[in-house]
Amino acid sequence: MSPEAATKVINEYFDAICNLNCEAWIATFATDAVSHEPGNPLVGHDALRAFFNGVAAGFETIEMRPDQIFVVGNEAGVKWSASGTGKTGRTARFEGVDVFTFNNDGKIQTMKGFWDPAAMMAQLMG
């Protein structure tokens, strides 16, 4: 996968989060993708959808953007930062690193997220 193609998928992934668009986010993943968010692995679109909707339900708005993208072959590491306003009116700022592996169709096959969801939720809930 070219660095340009990987970067395009990564930008689509983050744009979908910013737009709270679950289906656009799911479309960046292979049907049998595995996402390793902190906690148990999420396997397949149904598990990914449940995760996205669970997190998105807490936000009124979110801005999550890649700060740096490093592509090597069919893998990429992304340092990102995010801020958002929760349904409570409280704000949160958080950051992390995602590591992506892409399949031959240019979809995300695996994603490993390194961030602290508990700290994010604590900011939103007060």
C-alpha positions as CSV (number, residue, x, y, z in Angstrom):
1,M,0.0,0.0,0.0
2,S,1.4,3.4,-0.9
3,P,1.9,6.0,1.8
4,E,-0.6,8.2,0.0
5,A,-3.3,5.5,0.0
6,A,-2.7,4.7,3.7
7,T,-2.8,8.4,4.6
8,K,-6.1,8.7,2.7
9,V,-7.7,5.9,4.7
10,I,-6.4,7.3,8.0
11,N,-7.8,10.7,7.2
12,E,-11.2,9.1,6.3
13,Y,-11.1,7.2,9.7
14,F,-10.5,10.4,11.6
15,D,-12.9,12.5,9.5
16,A,-15.7,10.0,10.3
17,I,-14.9,10.3,14.0
18,C,-15.1,14.1,13.8
19,N,-18.4,13.8,12.0
20,L,-19.7,11.2,14.5
21,N,-20.4,9.1,11.4
22,C,-20.3,5.5,12.4
23,E,-21.0,4.0,9.0
24,A,-18.2,6.0,7.3
25,W,-15.8,4.9,10.1
26,I,-16.9,1.3,9.7
27,A,-16.3,1.5,6.0
28,T,-12.5,2.1,6.6
29,F,-12.3,-1.4,8.2
30,A,-12.2,-4.9,6.6
31,T,-15.3,-7.0,7.5
32,D,-13.2,-9.3,9.7
33,A,-11.0,-6.5,11.1
34,V,-9.8,-6.6,14.7
35,S,-9.5,-3.4,16.8
36,H,-7.5,-3.5,20.0
37,E,-8.9,-0.6,21.9
38,P,-7.9,-0.5,25.6
39,G,-9.7,-3.6,26.9
40,N,-11.0,-6.6,24.9
41,P,-10.4,-6.9,21.2
42,L,-13.3,-5.9,18.9
43,V,-13.8,-8.3,16.0
44,G,-15.8,-7.5,13.0
45,H,-18.1,-4.6,12.0
46,D,-20.8,-5.3,14.6
47,A,-18.4,-5.1,17.5
48,L,-16.8,-2.0,16.0
49,R,-20.2,-0.4,15.5
50,A,-21.2,-1.0,19.1
51,F,-17.9,0.5,20.3
52,F,-18.2,3.6,18.2
53,N,-21.8,4.2,19.1
54,G,-21.0,3.7,22.8
55,V,-18.2,6.3,22.7
56,A,-20.0,8.7,20.4
57,A,-23.1,8.7,22.6
58,G,-21.2,10.7,25.2
59,F,-20.2,13.5,22.8
60,E,-22.0,16.5,21.4
61,T,-19.0,17.3,19.3
62,I,-15.5,15.8,18.9
63,E,-12.4,17.0,17.0
64,M,-9.9,14.1,16.6
65,R,-7.0,14.7,14.2
66,P,-3.8,12.9,13.3
67,D,-0.8,15.0,14.5
68,Q,1.7,12.8,12.8
69,I,1.4,9.8,10.4
70,F,4.2,7.4,9.8
71,V,3.6,4.8,7.1
72,V,5.9,1.8,6.5
73,G,4.6,-0.8,4.0
74,N,1.1,-1.9,4.9
75,E,1.4,-0.4,8.4
76,A,1.1,3.0,9.9
77,G,1.6,4.6,13.3
78,V,-0.4,7.7,14.1
79,K,0.0,10.1,17.0
80,W,-3.3,11.9,17.4
81,S,-5.0,14.4,19.7
82,A,-8.6,15.1,20.4
83,S,-11.0,17.4,22.2
84,G,-14.7,17.4,22.5
85,T,-17.8,18.6,24.3
86,G,-19.8,16.0,26.0
87,K,-23.6,15.7,26.2
88,T,-23.1,17.0,29.8
89,G,-21.6,20.3,28.4
90,R,-18.2,19.4,29.9
91,T,-15.1,19.3,27.7
92,A,-12.4,16.7,27.4
93,R,-8.9,16.8,25.9
94,F,-7.0,13.5,25.2
95,E,-4.4,12.0,23.0
96,G,-3.0,8.7,22.0
97,V,-1.3,6.6,19.4
98,D,-3.0,4.2,16.9
99,V,-1.1,1.5,15.0
100,F,-2.9,0.3,11.8
101,T,-2.3,-2.7,9.5
102,F,-3.9,-2.6,6.1
103,N,-5.1,-5.5,4.0
104,N,-4.6,-5.8,0.2
105,D,-7.9,-4.1,-0.4
106,G,-6.7,-0.9,1.4
107,K,-8.9,-1.5,4.4
108,I,-7.9,-1.5,8.0
109,Q,-7.3,-5.1,9.0
110,T,-6.0,-4.5,12.6
111,M,-5.9,-1.4,14.7
112,K,-4.2,-1.1,18.1
113,G,-5.2,2.0,20.1
114,F,-3.1,3.3,23.0
115,W,-5.0,5.9,25.0
116,D,-6.8,6.3,28.3
117,P,-10.6,6.1,27.9
118,A,-11.1,6.3,31.7
119,A,-9.4,9.7,31.8
120,M,-11.5,10.9,28.9
121,M,-14.7,9.8,30.6
122,A,-13.7,11.4,33.9
123,Q,-13.3,14.7,32.1
124,L,-16.7,14.4,30.4
125,M,-18.6,13.3,33.5
126,G,-16.8,15.5,36.0
